[in-house]
Amino acid sequence: MKICPKSELENITSSSIIRQINRIIINKLSRSHPHLLNSQVDLDPRIESCWYAGGMDPPVRIRKFRKTLAWMKEHADDPIDRLMVYIGKPCLTVRSKLPLKTIVTHSEAENPDLQIPFFSYDPRCVGTPTEHRHMANTPEEMKLFEDVKDGKIIGLNEDVLKLLIKFYSNVPENRLGVNMTPYLSSEEKVVADYEDNEKREWLEREYKYLVANRPRHHDFYEIYSWEKIYKIDNKTRFMEKRLRPFELFIKPQNRTLDDRTPKYIPRKLRPDLPRWKGRNAKEFFP
């Protein structure tokens, strides 16, 4: 019998309670809010996004570095752009086909007199953690309840519950005059619309592989110590053939999705073609 750690047991309990609350709210509100009937519930989704936040004051380290360069001295105090990354994994999300109402209308956003609060400091000044030179943003958590004892919820936060009901009651609406799918073809909107069977199967297979988020079956590239000593620092093996990425001036970290060898088609599956033709399967990268 497997014994779950306390933290894992708490996560399982919280997830179960949240799913039950979601089910009850949708069942009760769907009578007066029919948009909930067409909503989709995703369990344990992975949500990621990134964007550049500009206009931030440069840190002391960047100011000092700029002053060491003659052509950058006069720009030492210029603002910088910071790459922001949001990573979240909620218990569930509720999605709808149409978007929610905007907080600020387009006409108001285009008004030059609109006052928007501006924060020019680096997010690390307020305790935002930094990972791999990027900013990881974690939203402030609001507790729905304090604890669960003997099958009963202790300390239910009614303010959070009211806020949840308010979110569920927010009716999505179609935005007039705005194309919600500008990057989709008018003829081929979903994978099933492709007439080419090979392209349709290839696209579905590649998409499922990407969203599965499986790690690559190859180890990540690295320069070994003996290569650093004998090939880079001292250059004592110049007679060997250059095969490694650092010898060919290739950066593996810049590898793109289509930078790979196509799948091989066995000879018996192409009997009508010459031996040297049709070896590689077709790929349909844009």
N, C-alpha and C positions, 0 to 999 in steps of 0.2 A: 504494500500500500504506500502510495506517495504522499508525503506530508508537505503541504505548501507552506512557504515562509509567510510570516505575518503580513508583510507588505503586499505580496501577491494575493493573499486571501482578501485583504481590504480592497484591492483593485477589482477582484471578481465580484465582491459584494456591491461595491459602488456602481460597477457597470450594470449589474442586474437591476438595481434600484432605478438607475437612470433610464434604462430601457422600458421598465414598467411605467415610469412617469410619462415617458414619451408616448407610450401606447394609450394611456388613460387620457392624456391631453388631446391627442388626435381624435380619439373616439368621441370625446365630449364636445370638442369645438367643431368637428367636421359638419355638424348639423347646421350651424350658423355661419361657418366659414368653409364653403365647399372647395376652396382651393387646396385644402389639406388632403382631399381625397386623391388628387393627382400628384401629390408630393412623393418623393423617393427618400427612403431612409438608408443611409450608408452606415454600417457598423464598423467601428475601429478603422476609420479612413486615415490615410496619410496626407497631410496638407502641407505643401511647401510653396514658397514664393520668394522672389528676391527683386530688389529694385535699388536704384542709386538715389541716395539723399544728398543733395548738393547744398552749397552755401555754408558749410561748416568751418569754424575757425580751425586753422591748421595746428596740430599738436607741436609741442616744443621740439620734438625729434625731427619733424619734417621741416620746421623753420630752420633748424641748424643745418640740415642737409642742403636745403636750398641756398643757404648763404655760402656754402663751400663751392658752389658752381657760379662762375662769373656771369653767365647768361640768365641765372635764376635769382640773383641777389635782389633785384628790384621787385620780384614776385614772391618774396619770402612770406609775406603776410596774406597772400591771396587765398580765398576760401578753397576748400577741397571737396571732392565727392567721396562718399563712403558707401560701400556696398552693404546693404542691409538684407538679412536672410531671416525669413520666418519659417520655423519648423514646428508643426503641431500634430498631435495624434489624439483627437477627442474620442470619447466613447461612441458617439454617433453624430451624424449631421443630417439635416433635413434639407433636401434640394427641391427646387421647382423649375419648371421649364422656362418661365418668365422671370426676369430680374425683380428685385425688390425696389421699392420707391427710393429715389435719391434723397439724401439728406439736404443737399443744396442743389437747386435746379441749375440747368445749363445757363440760363439767362443771368442768374445771380453769380455764377462762377465767372462769367465773362465780364462782369461789372468791375471796372478798375478801382472803384471805391470800396470794394469788399475787403474788410479787415480780417486777415488770417494770422493767428499766432505763429510766430517764427522762433524756432529753437536752433541757435547757431552753434551749440556746443557738441562735442563728441559724445555719443551715447554712453561711453565708458565713464563719463563724469558722474552719471547717476546710477552706476553699478551694473550696467548692461554687460553680460559676459562676452568675451571675444574668443572665437575659435577659428583657427586657420586664417587669421587676418581678416575675417569677415565678422559682421555683427549678427549675433543670434538674438532674436527678439522673442521674449516669453511673455504672453499676456498675463495680466493680473488675474489671479484665480478668485472666484467667489464661491464659498462653500454653501452647498445646498442643505447639508445636514452635518451634525457634529460626529455622531457615532451610531452604531447599530448594536443593540444589546437585547438578547433573548427574543430576536425576531421583530423588535420594535425600533423605529427611527427615533433617535434622541436629538433634540435641538434643531428641528426643521426650520430653515430660514424662509419665512413667508415672503420676504422682499425679493429673494432670488426667484421664488416660484411665480410671483406676480410678473417679474421681468420676463420669465420664460413664456408665460401666457401672452404677454404683450408681443413677444417675437413671433409666436405662432399665429397671432391675430393679424400680423402685418401682411396685407394682401399684395401679392406680386401683380405687376401690370406691364402691359406692352408699351414700349417707348415709341411714340409716334415720330416718324421721320428719321429714325435711327435704325440702320441695318445691323441686326444683332449677330449676324454670321457673315462678316465681310470676306473672310478667307475661305469659305466653303463654295464649291462649285454649285451652280444652279442645277446641274444634271446629276452629279454624283455627291450626294450629301452624306451618305453612310457607306460602309464597306459593301453592303449587299447590292448597291447600285452599280458596282463595277461589272461590266460584261465579260471581261477577260478573267477566266477562272484562275490562271496562274497569278495574276496580279492581286486578285481578291484574297486568295489563300496566303500569298506572301505577306500582304499587308496585315491580315489578321494574326498570322504567326509572329511577325515582328512586334506588333503592338502588345500582344500577350506576354512576350518575353520581356519587353521594357517595363511594363507595369508590374511584373512579378518581382522586379528589383533583385534578381539573383546575381550574386557576385561572379565575376569572370572565372573561368576554369584555369586561367594562367596566373602565376604569381606576378605581383606588381614589379615593374622593371626597377633594377638597382644596379649601381656600379660596384663591383666587388672590390675588396681591399687589394687583392693582387693586381687587378686592372689599374687601380689608382696608382699603385707603386711602380709597376713595370711598363704600363702603356701611356699613362698621362704625365706623371711626374718625371720619370727618367727616360721614357721612350726607348726601351731596350728590346722591344719585340716588333721592330718595324718591318720584319720580313713576313710576318703573318698576314693573312688576308683580312681585310677590314670587313667585319660582319656585324659588329655590335652597334647599337644606335648612336652612341657617343662618337664612334669612329666615322659614321656616315652623316653626322651633324643632324640627326633626327631627334626630336623631342617626343617621347612616347606619351607624355601627359597631354599633348595636343592632338592626340588621335581622335578622329571623327568616327561617326557610326558606320559610314560606308568604307572606311579604311580597313578592309579585311579581304580574305580570300573567299570567293564564292563557293557555295556548296558543290561538291563533286557529284556528277551523275555517272553511275556505273555503266560500263560498256554494254551490258545486256539490256539496259533500258533505252538504248539508242541504236538498235540494230540497223536502221536504214541510213544512218549517217556514217561518214568516214571516221576512222579511229580518232583523228585529231580534231574533229568538230563536235560541238555540243557537250564538251566536258564539264563546263560550269553552268550551274543553274542561273536562270535569269533573275536579276534584281531590279527593283523599280524605285530606286531612290530619286527624289526630285532633282 
